[in-house]
Each structure stands twice: as structure tokens, then as C-alpha cells.
């Protein structure tokens, strides 16, 4: 999570191949709301800057943005998770079926599983985020006198490392469960197609050289050991006809350094 963490993160990506009791809700902190410029739409959703948040409250957005700024920080290689809009991506996923576990078995039994048994919590991802953020903030208030988002960066780093190691005693959510979910969602939001609310300006794709929507590569089959550096194309780019496509609907990738 320190500055060299991005390189380790990219290395790991290369290896891997590029009805439960409702959780407690913390009251909105006016200072946090003012600090991130929140406004509410007619639907009750919070508009923060240019983005609308349907599930996360403004203080929760502040927590998530502070956390993901450590998980994938901005550095000399480019923007980080906060700049890429990963908090907005997470909100969109929590608002959708995944956040409510609408398609998951919900009947238990809820015993502690092994690492190979997958998700074992009775809480939905929505409830995990809401509960864990509230409990982590209470923990931070007790230890530092401030919520997580208001801590100094070094203190935030300490809290994240403690969550990762399971050293923070959260009442309803295992600390490791929350940290691993947040870390996984941060990676997803940084590299998913921008249509899902993250990877703003395709910064994740640009960082690793991913071209985006698949094109036709038949004319490149015999061109070995040549880098394929192109302007990445997203699904909305194709849907909104912002890029040229061939007769089969594949985007025509533009090589970097060449004019369209």
C-alpha cells in the first residue's frame, strides 16, 4: 500500500493473468458532507461532484475514497483508484443485484469456512460495507479521536494494515472479510469497463496496455514480438459510435502515435 505497492500489485495481476439482520447505519457527519460537496437528488441519491451515489452515504464515500487511495495510490505511473472513480464503481455494484446478494443462497448454516469454501457470511455486501465502515470509524474515534477519513495518511495506513491482518475487533464483520472485499472491489473498479462506473478515462487499461473491446487481429497473426500499443476502446465507445468499427462491428483500434 506504500508507493512501491503499485508495482507489486501489477506484478500480481500479471501472474494471475491480466435475509440477514440489517446492519447498523452511522449518522451522516455534516463536516464530511460539506468536505466532499454532497447534494441530494430528487430520488434521494447523493450527488458528489459529477457522480450520483445510490447506496453509499457521503461519509461512507469519504471512507472508501480514503481507503482506496492507499490500495492503488496515484504515483509517477499515473492516477490511482480514487482518481479512477473506483468509489463510484463500488457504489454501483452495491446498488445492483450483487450488493443485495439477490442471486445467492441465503439460508446458512453460517459456520466459519475454509479459504476454499468462498463467501461464508450471512451479511450481504451492502451490509458488510455499511457495518464495517461504521465499526471501523468507531474504532478510529476511540483510538485517534477521528473517523478514518479524517486521519493522517500514516494512521490510515495503520488501520488498513490492521484490517488486513484481522487485528481490528469489529463486532459484526470479520475485519479480513471487509478488507478482502474492499481490495477485490478496488481491483475490479480499476480495470473494469468504464460503463460500470470506474476506470475513469480508462486509466487502468492505459496503465497495463490493455486495448479494451476486442478487435479483429487477423492481419497481425504473423507479426511476432511486436508491442500492440493502441488507444483503448470501451463498450460505451462502441455503443455511442465514438470509434470506427469494421463490417463485423469490431472496433478499429488506433495505434498510439498514429492519427485516426
C-alpha positions as CSV (number, residue, x, y, z in Angstrom):
1,X,0.0,0.0,0.0
2,X,3.0,2.3,0.1
3,X,4.2,3.8,-3.1
4,X,6.0,0.7,-4.3
5,X,2.8,-1.2,-3.8
6,X,1.5,-0.5,-7.2
7,X,4.4,-2.3,-8.8
8,X,3.8,-5.4,-6.6
9,X,0.1,-5.1,-7.4
10,X,0.8,-5.1,-11.2
11,X,3.2,-8.0,-10.8
12,X,0.5,-10.0,-9.1
13,X,-2.0,-9.1,-11.8
14,X,0.4,-10.4,-14.4
15,X,0.8,-13.7,-12.5
16,X,-2.9,-14.1,-12.2
17,X,-3.5,-13.2,-15.8
18,X,-4.1,-9.7,-16.7
19,X,-32.3,-12.1,4.7
20,X,-29.9,-11.1,7.4
21,X,-30.3,-8.6,10.2
22,X,-29.9,-5.1,8.7
23,X,-26.5,-3.6,9.7
24,X,-26.3,-0.5,11.8
25,X,-26.1,2.8,10.0
26,X,-24.0,5.7,11.2
27,X,-25.5,9.2,11.2
28,X,-24.2,11.5,8.5
29,X,-21.4,13.7,9.6
30,X,-22.0,17.2,8.5
31,X,-18.3,18.0,8.2
32,X,-17.8,15.1,5.9
33,X,-20.7,16.0,3.8
34,X,-19.5,19.6,3.3
35,X,-16.0,18.5,2.7
36,X,-16.9,16.3,-0.4
37,X,-19.6,18.6,-1.7
38,X,-22.6,16.3,-1.4
39,X,-26.0,17.2,-2.8
40,X,-29.2,15.1,-2.8
41,X,-31.2,14.4,-6.0
42,X,-35.0,14.1,-6.1
43,X,-34.7,10.3,-5.8
44,X,-32.8,10.7,-2.5
45,X,-29.4,9.7,-4.0
46,X,-26.4,11.7,-3.2
47,X,-24.6,13.7,-5.9
48,X,-21.0,14.1,-5.2
49,X,-19.2,16.2,-7.8
50,X,-20.4,14.9,-11.1
51,X,-21.4,11.4,-9.9
52,X,-24.6,10.1,-8.3
53,X,-24.3,7.7,-5.4
54,X,-27.4,5.5,-4.8
55,X,-26.2,3.4,-1.8
56,X,-23.1,4.8,-0.1
57,X,-23.7,7.9,2.1
58,X,-21.3,10.8,1.8
59,X,-19.4,9.8,4.9
60,X,-19.1,6.3,3.5
61,X,-17.8,7.6,0.2
62,X,-15.2,9.6,2.1
63,X,-14.1,6.4,3.9
64,X,-13.9,4.4,0.7
65,X,-12.0,7.1,-1.2
66,X,-9.5,7.4,1.6
67,X,-9.0,3.7,1.8
68,X,-8.6,3.0,-1.9
69,X,-6.2,5.9,-2.2
70,X,-3.8,3.6,-0.3
71,X,-4.7,0.4,-2.0
72,X,-3.9,1.8,-5.5
73,X,-2.3,5.1,-5.0
74,X,-1.6,7.8,-7.6
75,X,2.1,7.9,-8.3
76,X,4.6,8.5,-11.1
77,X,2.9,5.8,-13.2
78,X,-0.4,7.7,-13.3
79,X,-3.7,8.2,-11.4
80,X,-4.8,5.8,-8.6
81,X,-8.1,4.2,-7.6
82,X,-9.6,7.4,-6.2
83,X,-8.9,9.4,-9.4
84,X,-10.2,6.4,-11.5
85,X,-13.7,6.7,-9.8
86,X,-13.4,3.3,-8.0
87,X,-15.7,4.5,-5.2
88,X,-18.4,5.2,-7.7
89,X,-17.9,1.8,-9.2
90,X,-18.3,0.2,-5.7
91,X,-21.5,2.1,-5.1
92,X,-22.9,0.9,-8.5
93,X,-22.1,-2.7,-7.6
94,X,-23.7,-2.3,-4.1
95,X,-26.8,-0.8,-5.7
96,X,-27.1,-3.7,-8.1
97,X,-28.0,-7.4,-7.5
98,X,-24.5,-8.3,-6.3
99,X,-24.8,-5.8,-3.4
100,X,-28.0,-7.4,-2.2
101,X,-26.9,-11.0,-3.0
102,X,-30.0,-11.3,-5.0
103,X,-28.8,-14.4,-6.8
104,X,-27.0,-16.0,-3.9
105,X,-28.2,-18.7,-1.5
106,X,-29.0,-17.0,1.8
107,X,-30.1,-19.8,4.2
108,X,-26.9,-20.8,6.0
109,X,-25.7,-22.6,8.1
110,X,-23.2,-19.8,8.9
111,X,-20.1,-21.6,10.2
112,X,-16.7,-20.3,9.6
113,X,-15.5,-21.8,6.3
114,X,-12.1,-22.7,4.9
115,X,-10.3,-20.4,2.3
116,X,-11.5,-22.7,-0.4
117,X,-15.2,-22.5,0.5
118,X,-15.8,-19.0,-0.7
119,X,-18.1,-16.4,0.9
120,X,-19.5,-17.6,4.2
121,X,-21.1,-14.5,5.8
122,X,-24.8,-14.1,6.4
123,X,-24.4,-10.4,5.5
124,X,-24.8,-9.1,2.0
125,X,-22.1,-6.9,0.5
126,X,-24.3,-3.9,1.2
127,X,-24.4,-4.8,4.9
128,X,-20.7,-5.7,5.0
129,X,-19.7,-2.2,3.8
130,X,-22.3,-0.3,5.9
131,X,-21.5,-2.3,9.1
132,X,-17.7,-2.5,8.7
133,X,-17.3,1.2,7.8
134,X,-19.4,2.2,10.9
135,X,-17.5,-0.1,13.2
136,X,-14.1,0.9,11.8
137,X,-15.0,4.6,12.3
138,X,-16.0,3.9,15.9
139,X,-12.7,2.1,16.4
140,X,-10.8,5.0,14.9
141,X,-12.7,7.5,17.0
142,X,-11.8,5.5,20.1
143,X,-8.2,5.2,19.2
144,X,-7.4,8.5,17.4
145,X,-10.4,10.8,18.2
146,X,-11.3,11.0,14.5
147,X,-13.1,9.0,11.8
148,X,-11.0,7.1,9.3
149,X,-11.3,9.6,6.5
150,X,-10.1,12.4,8.8
151,X,-6.9,10.6,9.9
152,X,-3.4,11.4,8.7
153,X,-2.3,9.1,5.9
154,X,0.1,7.2,8.1
155,X,-2.7,6.5,10.6
156,X,-5.0,5.4,7.7
157,X,-2.2,3.0,6.6
158,X,-2.0,1.6,10.1
159,X,-5.8,1.0,10.2
160,X,-5.8,-0.7,6.8
161,X,-2.9,-3.0,7.7
162,X,-4.7,-4.0,10.9
163,X,-7.9,-4.7,9.0
164,X,-5.9,-6.8,6.5
165,X,-4.3,-8.8,9.4
166,X,-7.6,-9.2,11.2
167,X,-6.3,-7.3,14.2
168,X,-9.2,-4.9,14.4
169,X,-12.0,-6.3,16.5
170,X,-15.2,-5.5,14.6
171,X,-18.4,-6.7,16.2
172,X,-20.5,-7.9,13.3
173,X,-18.0,-8.3,10.4
174,X,-14.6,-10.0,10.4
175,X,-12.0,-7.4,9.6
176,X,-10.3,-9.6,7.0
177,X,-13.6,-10.2,5.2
178,X,-14.2,-6.5,4.9
179,X,-10.6,-5.7,3.8
180,X,-10.6,-8.5,1.2
181,X,-13.9,-7.4,-0.2
182,X,-12.7,-3.8,-0.4
183,X,-9.4,-4.8,-2.0
184,X,-11.1,-7.1,-4.6
185,X,-13.7,-4.4,-5.5
186,X,-10.9,-1.9,-5.8
187,X,-9.1,-4.0,-8.4
188,X,-12.3,-4.7,-10.3
189,X,-13.2,-1.0,-10.4
190,X,-9.8,0.0,-11.5
191,X,-9.8,-2.4,-14.5
192,X,-13.5,-3.0,-15.4
193,X,-15.0,-1.3,-18.4
194,X,-15.8,2.3,-17.6
195,X,-19.5,1.6,-18.3
196,X,-19.6,0.1,-14.7
197,X,-18.6,3.4,-13.1
198,X,-14.9,3.1,-12.5
199,X,-11.7,3.1,-14.7
200,X,-12.4,6.7,-15.4
201,X,-10.6,7.8,-18.6
202,X,-9.5,4.2,-19.0
203,X,-6.6,4.9,-16.6
204,X,-6.4,1.2,-15.5
205,X,-6.2,0.0,-19.1
206,X,-3.7,2.6,-20.1
207,X,-1.5,1.6,-17.2
208,X,-1.2,-2.0,-18.2
209,X,-1.6,-1.5,-22.0
210,X,-5.0,-3.3,-22.3
211,X,-6.7,-2.4,-25.6
212,X,-10.3,-2.8,-24.3
213,X,-13.0,-4.2,-26.6
214,X,-11.6,-6.9,-28.8
215,X,-10.9,-6.0,-32.4
216,X,-10.0,-8.2,-35.4
217,X,-6.4,-9.2,-35.3
218,X,-6.1,-11.4,-38.4
219,X,-3.6,-9.1,-40.0
220,X,-1.4,-9.3,-37.0
221,X,-1.1,-13.1,-36.8
222,X,2.3,-13.2,-38.5
223,X,3.7,-10.1,-36.8
224,X,5.5,-11.6,-33.8
225,X,7.2,-9.9,-30.9
226,X,5.7,-6.5,-31.7
227,X,4.1,-4.4,-29.0
228,X,0.4,-3.6,-29.5
229,X,0.0,-0.2,-28.1
230,X,-3.4,1.3,-29.0
231,X,-5.9,3.8,-27.8
232,X,-8.1,1.6,-25.5
233,X,-11.8,1.3,-26.5
234,X,-14.6,0.8,-24.1
235,X,-18.1,-0.7,-24.6
236,X,-19.7,2.8,-24.4
237,X,-17.3,4.0,-27.1
238,X,-18.7,1.4,-29.5
239,X,-22.3,1.9,-28.4
240,X,-22.1,5.6,-28.8
241,X,-20.2,5.3,-32.1
242,X,-17.3,7.3,-30.8
243,X,-14.9,4.9,-32.6
244,X,-14.8,3.4,-36.1
245,X,-15.9,-0.2,-36.4
246,X,-15.3,-2.7,-39.2
247,X,-18.0,-4.6,-41.2
248,X,-18.4,-7.1,-38.4
249,X,-18.8,-4.5,-35.7
250,X,-15.3,-4.8,-34.2
251,X,-13.6,-1.6,-33.2
252,X,-10.8,-0.4,-35.4
253,X,-8.0,0.2,-32.9
254,X,-5.9,3.3,-33.4
255,X,-2.2,2.7,-32.8
256,X,-0.7,5.2,-30.4
257,X,1.2,7.8,-32.2
258,X,-0.9,7.5,-35.3
259,X,-3.8,9.7,-36.4
260,X,-7.3,8.3,-36.9
